[in-house]
Amino acid sequence: MSICPKNKSSKGHRDARRANWKMDTMNLIKCPKCGELMLSHRVCKNCGTYNKKEILATD
């Protein structure tokens, strides 16, 4: 038993399906300590805190 398409998909149908694949915008939030925009669930690159705890020592 083969898993082949029964009929040929037209170029328009194929391209319309592929047109919906796109990247989303990054989910940026404000750091609660310094207010810098950062990715959620990541250490803040500006102040080095995560979940209100200092993770990285910054100079």
trRosetta pair geometry for C-beta under 8 A, 3 or more apart (Angstrom, degrees):
i j d omega theta_ij theta_ji phi_ij phi_ji
5 8 7.2 108 107 -91 128 29
5 9 6.8 -64 180 -27 163 94
9 13 5.0 -121 -174 86 92 121
9 14 5.0 110 125 -60 120 94
10 13 4.7 92 57 9 83 102
10 14 6.8 -150 93 -5 42 89
11 14 5.6 -56 -145 40 32 113
11 15 6.0 25 159 -15 68 111
12 15 6.0 -57 -139 41 27 105
12 16 6.1 29 159 -22 63 108
13 16 5.8 -53 -144 35 28 112
13 17 6.6 29 155 -19 61 105
14 17 6.0 -60 -157 34 29 110
14 18 6.5 17 153 -11 65 111
15 18 5.6 -57 -143 43 35 108
15 19 6.2 50 154 -39 66 101
16 19 5.6 -42 -146 17 31 119
16 20 7.8 31 157 -21 55 97
17 20 6.8 -60 -173 21 34 106
18 21 5.9 -47 -166 19 53 113
26 39 6.4 -71 177 -102 116 94
27 39 6.9 77 75 -147 73 68
27 40 5.4 -40 113 8 111 116
28 37 4.6 15 176 -175 124 107
28 38 6.7 137 -151 63 77 19
28 39 6.6 -56 -103 -86 59 45
28 40 7.8 -179 -130 -29 16 79
29 37 7.3 152 76 -147 22 62
29 38 6.5 -38 65 66 70 72
29 39 7.8 53 22 -178 83 13
29 40 5.0 68 2 -76 125 90
30 35 5.3 -16 -172 -150 111 51
30 36 7.3 141 -152 68 63 23
30 37 6.3 -45 -95 -92 55 54
30 38 7.7 83 -148 21 16 82
31 34 4.9 10 90 50 131 79
31 35 6.0 -62 62 -7 82 11
31 36 4.9 15 11 51 124 73
31 37 7.7 -125 -14 -66 83 7
31 38 5.2 62 -61 4 95 128
31 44 4.4 54 -110 -106 136 142
31 46 6.6 -139 2 50 161 118
31 47 6.4 148 154 28 154 119
31 49 6.9 111 -169 63 116 106
32 49 7.9 -95 60 106 85 134
32 52 6.3 -38 80 -80 136 87
33 44 7.0 -148 46 26 111 163
33 47 5.2 -127 96 92 128 161
33 49 5.0 71 2 38 149 154
33 52 7.1 146 -57 -119 104 59
34 44 6.6 151 33 159 117 152
34 46 5.2 -133 89 105 157 127
34 47 4.3 168 -27 -32 133 132
34 49 7.8 151 -8 24 99 119
36 44 6.2 115 67 -164 115 115
36 45 7.6 -108 121 60 145 76
36 46 4.0 107 6 2 165 153
36 47 7.1 166 17 -8 126 96
38 42 6.1 -145 162 76 105 104
38 44 4.8 -90 -77 -113 161 73
38 45 6.7 170 -115 10 108 81
38 46 7.5 -120 -67 8 116 100
39 42 4.3 40 81 16 100 137
42 50 7.3 -112 131 -108 25 114
43 48 6.3 0 173 -151 112 45
43 49 7.2 167 -155 81 74 19
43 50 4.5 -65 -100 -54 67 116
43 55 5.1 -100 -120 65 125 143
43 56 6.1 89 169 -8 142 115
44 47 5.1 9 101 48 130 80
44 48 6.4 -77 75 -20 82 13
44 49 5.3 7 29 51 118 69
44 50 7.0 -176 -2 -69 75 63
45 48 7.8 26 -149 -70 17 55
46 58 7.8 21 146 -114 37 163
47 54 7.9 -90 145 -116 88 85
47 58 6.1 -116 -154 9 35 154
48 54 6.0 40 108 -157 99 76
48 55 5.7 -143 166 63 79 72
48 56 3.2 -119 -147 69 116 89
48 57 6.6 -142 136 -23 167 7
48 58 4.6 -172 -8 -35 129 105
49 52 6.6 8 171 -128 124 17
49 53 6.3 156 -156 75 83 30
49 54 5.3 -50 -97 -95 81 50
49 55 6.4 133 -131 7 26 85
50 53 6.3 -30 71 60 62 82
50 55 4.9 20 16 -23 106 136
54 57 7.3 59 160 -86 117 54
